[in-house]
């Protein structure tokens, strides 16, 4: 069971009602674009050039107006209408719902109250109905490719795109990526379409001005301004990299662009944090560097093709760094290496990945994103830190979408007599115990039978049933092995011993203080 803090509960509940920012009604509202701006936009499209903002002085702290920027980029922003057939629940409006066979269903049927299964009329089965929803998007090429959110078009059987001119075109889905909530659409037009380009979201600074365009609450084209409130926000996805902004974003803004003052798209408006479903100045736009990479793959393959390293990792904590003798607390600790690219290249549990493809690795989150962005099937250099120094490995990445791997555990032997060490009552894992715990027969290690609640091990999160398979990056087959690793750490003048613990098959490293002999 996973425990969440109140902050996570607030975030989850707010996103549950606001992450789908579509809206089911629209008004006829078109942007006030001058004929000159429209002509310039069409000329840029005919020349296959992206729209851009007019030149302004870089020393300007706050723009006098966003009007020129809106005039310039608005022709590339679109409203998206989706349609889908949805099943309707049985039962009358507000009527009680009971399963067939319930004693209450007989009682309510006798009195003719609607809402009972099998009863004709308002309480009986209802025909499926067509449901409409709205979102936003933006054109990224003169030949009609359009970016929006996946949740805007998910499940839709009809998609229509309305342009600033009022023209409406049918769109088809080229590809989607639910992991980043990105979808790529395509429309066919007789004329070249005005489009915008992606900017470099890594250059967006906290405090920079941004402009959000879209179709909030079905009101039609709308602009709102604000600043970048924060960077590198993570909500719930593996590849999350959101820009947080206080520009007003509401339902219907989903999939719309977030522009910088140069008229470049630095984010795709995706979610808001709100207790009431409306904007309170905490909006999230998926960073353009993530979106552009996904869009490029969707455009070429119709699907994502992310790189796969084939390891399980965790962040390096200060006490783990001390136990390993590392000078820095950065990198990603490898906890398990199943069959896959990393294992074939010689990577092993206990390695600390410090560099990937020539760039330093700060933590697990950054490593996951960089591996995903790397092309599958191509070799990359990965530098790992071991006790005897750094080692450079050449790893040919697999493809994450099709990757399958299984892990193993070191072989060891010993007896099952419990002994107390470092606040834990330990015994050797026998084949019989492994079978009772639902583990593979080849799993070996030390089982935690009991643990002192006041011990450092308990404070580190260890619990009865956990299995210690390695200590000091060496397999442990017996209590004697563990004691030998503890003695080695003390003799080396270190304060902590790094142990590999498996819980329900999932490995993680923990640095246990060893104290004095």
JOCOR-V52812 format. One record per backbone hydrogen bond with DSSP energy under -1.0 kcal/mol. CO is the residue of the C=O (numbers start at 0). NH is the residue of the N-H. E is the energy in kcal/mol with one decimal. If there is no record, write none. Layout:
co:CO nh:NH e:E
co:CO nh:NH e:E
//
This chain:
co:4 nh:8 e:-2.1
co:5 nh:9 e:-2.4
co:6 nh:10 e:-2.4
co:7 nh:11 e:-3.1
co:8 nh:12 e:-2.6
co:9 nh:13 e:-2.4
co:10 nh:14 e:-2.6
co:11 nh:15 e:-1.9
co:14 nh:18 e:-2.8
co:18 nh:20 e:-1.1
co:20 nh:251 e:-8.6
co:26 nh:28 e:-1.4
co:28 nh:220 e:-1.5
co:30 nh:32 e:-1.8
co:33 nh:37 e:-2.4
co:34 nh:38 e:-2.4
co:35 nh:39 e:-2.4
co:36 nh:40 e:-2.4
co:37 nh:41 e:-2.3
co:38 nh:42 e:-2.4
co:39 nh:43 e:-2.2
co:40 nh:44 e:-2.0
co:41 nh:45 e:-2.6
co:42 nh:46 e:-1.6
co:43 nh:48 e:-3.5
co:44 nh:47 e:-1.6
co:56 nh:59 e:-1.4
co:65 nh:69 e:-2.6
co:66 nh:70 e:-2.8
co:67 nh:71 e:-1.8
co:68 nh:72 e:-2.1
co:69 nh:73 e:-2.3
co:72 nh:75 e:-1.9
co:73 nh:76 e:-2.2
co:75 nh:138 e:-2.8
co:77 nh:136 e:-1.6
co:78 nh:161 e:-3.1
co:79 nh:134 e:-2.3
co:80 nh:159 e:-2.9
co:81 nh:132 e:-1.8
co:82 nh:156 e:-2.5
co:82 nh:157 e:-1.6
co:83 nh:130 e:-3.6
co:85 nh:128 e:-2.3
co:91 nh:94 e:-1.6
co:98 nh:101 e:-2.0
co:101 nh:105 e:-1.1
co:102 nh:106 e:-1.3
co:103 nh:107 e:-2.6
co:104 nh:108 e:-2.1
co:105 nh:109 e:-2.3
co:106 nh:110 e:-1.2
co:107 nh:112 e:-2.6
co:108 nh:111 e:-1.4
co:115 nh:118 e:-1.9
co:120 nh:123 e:-2.1
co:128 nh:85 e:-3.3
co:130 nh:83 e:-2.1
co:132 nh:81 e:-2.8
co:134 nh:79 e:-2.4
co:136 nh:77 e:-2.3
co:137 nh:146 e:-2.6
co:138 nh:195 e:-2.3
co:140 nh:143 e:-1.6
co:141 nh:192 e:-2.2
co:143 nh:186 e:-1.9
co:144 nh:139 e:-2.7
co:145 nh:184 e:-3.4
co:146 nh:137 e:-1.7
co:147 nh:182 e:-2.5
co:149 nh:153 e:-1.5
co:152 nh:155 e:-2.0
co:157 nh:82 e:-2.2
co:158 nh:170 e:-2.6
co:159 nh:80 e:-2.9
co:160 nh:168 e:-2.5
co:161 nh:78 e:-2.3
co:162 nh:165 e:-2.3
co:166 nh:162 e:-2.8
co:168 nh:160 e:-3.1
co:171 nh:185 e:-1.9
co:174 nh:183 e:-2.7
co:176 nh:179 e:-1.1
co:176 nh:181 e:-1.9
co:181 nh:176 e:-2.8
co:182 nh:147 e:-2.2
co:183 nh:173 e:-2.9
co:183 nh:174 e:-1.3
co:184 nh:145 e:-2.4
co:185 nh:171 e:-2.1
co:194 nh:50 e:-3.5
co:196 nh:264 e:-2.5
co:199 nh:202 e:-1.7
co:200 nh:203 e:-1.1
co:204 nh:207 e:-2.4
co:207 nh:227 e:-2.0
co:209 nh:225 e:-2.1
co:210 nh:258 e:-3.3
co:211 nh:223 e:-2.2
co:213 nh:221 e:-2.0
co:214 nh:217 e:-1.2
co:215 nh:218 e:-2.3
co:217 nh:26 e:-1.9
co:221 nh:213 e:-1.9
co:223 nh:211 e:-3.4
co:225 nh:209 e:-2.7
co:226 nh:245 e:-1.3
co:227 nh:206 e:-2.3
co:229 nh:243 e:-2.5
co:232 nh:241 e:-2.5
co:240 nh:286 e:-2.7
co:241 nh:232 e:-2.6
co:242 nh:284 e:-2.6
co:243 nh:228 e:-2.8
co:243 nh:229 e:-1.4
co:244 nh:282 e:-2.6
co:249 nh:252 e:-2.4
co:250 nh:216 e:-5.0
co:252 nh:255 e:-2.5
co:253 nh:135 e:-2.9
co:255 nh:268 e:-2.6
co:256 nh:212 e:-1.7
co:257 nh:265 e:-2.9
co:257 nh:266 e:-1.1
co:258 nh:210 e:-2.1
co:259 nh:262 e:-1.9
co:261 nh:52 e:-1.7
co:263 nh:259 e:-2.1
co:264 nh:198 e:-2.9
co:265 nh:287 e:-2.0
co:266 nh:257 e:-2.3
co:267 nh:285 e:-2.3
co:268 nh:254 e:-3.0
co:270 nh:283 e:-3.1
co:281 nh:272 e:-2.7
co:282 nh:244 e:-2.2
co:283 nh:269 e:-2.7
co:283 nh:270 e:-1.7
co:284 nh:242 e:-3.2
co:285 nh:267 e:-1.7
co:286 nh:290 e:-2.1
co:287 nh:291 e:-3.3
co:289 nh:293 e:-1.9
co:290 nh:294 e:-3.2
co:291 nh:295 e:-2.1
co:292 nh:296 e:-1.5
co:293 nh:297 e:-2.6
co:294 nh:298 e:-2.7
co:295 nh:299 e:-1.6
co:296 nh:300 e:-3.5
co:297 nh:301 e:-1.2
co:305 nh:399 e:-2.4
co:307 nh:397 e:-2.5
co:308 nh:341 e:-1.8
co:311 nh:334 e:-3.0
co:311 nh:335 e:-1.2
co:313 nh:332 e:-2.9
co:316 nh:320 e:-2.6
co:317 nh:321 e:-2.0
co:318 nh:322 e:-2.1
co:319 nh:323 e:-1.9
co:320 nh:325 e:-2.8
co:331 nh:352 e:-3.0
co:332 nh:313 e:-1.8
co:333 nh:349 e:-3.2
co:335 nh:311 e:-2.3
co:339 nh:343 e:-2.1
co:340 nh:344 e:-1.3
co:341 nh:346 e:-2.5
co:342 nh:345 e:-1.2
co:347 nh:350 e:-2.0
co:350 nh:333 e:-3.2
co:351 nh:384 e:-2.8
co:352 nh:331 e:-1.7
co:353 nh:360 e:-2.5
co:354 nh:382 e:-2.2
co:355 nh:358 e:-1.6
co:358 nh:355 e:-2.7
co:361 nh:330 e:-1.2
co:362 nh:366 e:-1.7
co:363 nh:367 e:-2.6
co:364 nh:368 e:-1.8
co:365 nh:369 e:-2.1
co:366 nh:370 e:-2.6
co:367 nh:371 e:-2.1
co:368 nh:372 e:-1.9
co:369 nh:373 e:-1.0
co:374 nh:377 e:-1.1
co:377 nh:396 e:-1.7
co:379 nh:394 e:-2.8
co:380 nh:356 e:-2.7
co:381 nh:392 e:-3.3
co:382 nh:353 e:-2.4
co:382 nh:354 e:-1.5
co:383 nh:390 e:-3.0
co:384 nh:351 e:-1.5
co:385 nh:388 e:-2.1
co:388 nh:385 e:-1.8
co:390 nh:383 e:-3.0
co:392 nh:381 e:-3.2
co:394 nh:379 e:-2.3
co:396 nh:376 e:-2.8
co:397 nh:307 e:-1.7
co:405 nh:338 e:-1.7
co:414 nh:427 e:-1.2
co:418 nh:425 e:-3.6
co:420 nh:423 e:-2.0
co:422 nh:451 e:-2.8
co:423 nh:420 e:-3.1
co:424 nh:448 e:-3.6
co:425 nh:418 e:-2.4
co:426 nh:446 e:-3.6
co:429 nh:433 e:-2.7
co:430 nh:434 e:-2.1
co:431 nh:435 e:-2.1
co:432 nh:436 e:-1.9
co:433 nh:438 e:-3.2
co:434 nh:437 e:-1.2
co:439 nh:442 e:-1.5
co:444 nh:428 e:-2.9
co:445 nh:467 e:-3.1
co:446 nh:426 e:-1.7
co:447 nh:464 e:-2.7
co:449 nh:424 e:-2.9
co:451 nh:454 e:-2.2
co:454 nh:458 e:-1.8
co:455 nh:459 e:-1.8
co:456 nh:461 e:-2.2
co:457 nh:460 e:-1.5
co:462 nh:465 e:-2.0
co:465 nh:447 e:-2.6
co:466 nh:501 e:-2.8
co:467 nh:445 e:-2.6
co:468 nh:475 e:-1.7
co:469 nh:499 e:-2.1
co:473 nh:470 e:-2.6
co:477 nh:481 e:-1.6
co:478 nh:482 e:-2.6
co:479 nh:483 e:-2.2
co:480 nh:484 e:-1.9
co:481 nh:485 e:-2.2
co:482 nh:486 e:-2.4
co:483 nh:487 e:-2.1
co:484 nh:488 e:-2.0
co:485 nh:489 e:-2.2
co:486 nh:490 e:-2.6
co:487 nh:491 e:-1.6
co:488 nh:493 e:-2.2
co:489 nh:492 e:-1.3
co:494 nh:513 e:-2.4
co:496 nh:511 e:-3.0
co:497 nh:471 e:-3.1
co:498 nh:509 e:-2.5
co:499 nh:468 e:-2.6
co:499 nh:469 e:-1.1
co:500 nh:507 e:-2.0
co:501 nh:466 e:-2.1
co:502 nh:505 e:-2.0
co:505 nh:502 e:-2.4
co:507 nh:500 e:-3.0
co:509 nh:498 e:-2.9
co:511 nh:496 e:-2.8
//
